[in-house]
Amino acid sequence: MRILEELWYGNIEPTEYDTIACKECKEVLRLITRNEEKRKRFIIDRIVRLQLL
């Protein structure tokens, strides 16, 4: 709860910190995001197909 108070009062600037500093971390995050998008599309397509049957 203390962190929320600090954010509320402006004592913490969320954009001060680079959460993804290394190239490897950026690449892993990109792959995770891409795979998540593919999985969502696949699930939506399957749901649509099942509803049409």
VENURLIN-V704927 format. One record per residue. N is the residue number from 1. PHI is phi in whole degrees, 0 to 359 (none if undefined). OMEGA is omega in whole degrees, 0 to 359 (none if undefined). BURIAL is I if it has 16 or more other ideal C-beta (glycine too) atoms within 10 Angstrom, else O. Layout:
BEGIN
n;phi;omega;burial
N;PHI;OMEGA;BURIAL
N;PHI;OMEGA;BURIAL
END
This chain:
BEGIN
n;phi;omega;burial
1;none;182;O
2;297;180;O
3;296;179;O
4;297;177;O
5;296;180;O
6;297;176;O
7;297;182;O
8;300;183;O
9;275;175;O
10;81;180;O
11;279;179;O
12;238;177;O
13;254;185;O
14;303;183;O
15;276;179;O
16;292;187;O
17;256;174;O
18;272;184;O
19;285;180;O
20;237;187;O
21;270;186;O
22;259;180;O
23;298;181;O
24;297;180;O
25;295;179;O
26;297;180;O
27;294;179;O
28;298;179;O
29;297;178;O
30;297;180;O
31;294;179;O
32;299;181;O
33;297;180;O
34;299;180;O
35;294;178;O
36;295;178;O
37;296;177;O
38;299;181;O
39;296;178;O
40;298;179;O
41;298;180;O
42;299;181;O
43;296;179;O
44;298;178;O
45;299;180;O
46;295;179;O
47;297;179;O
48;299;180;O
49;299;181;O
50;295;179;O
51;288;180;O
52;279;182;O
53;284;none;O
END
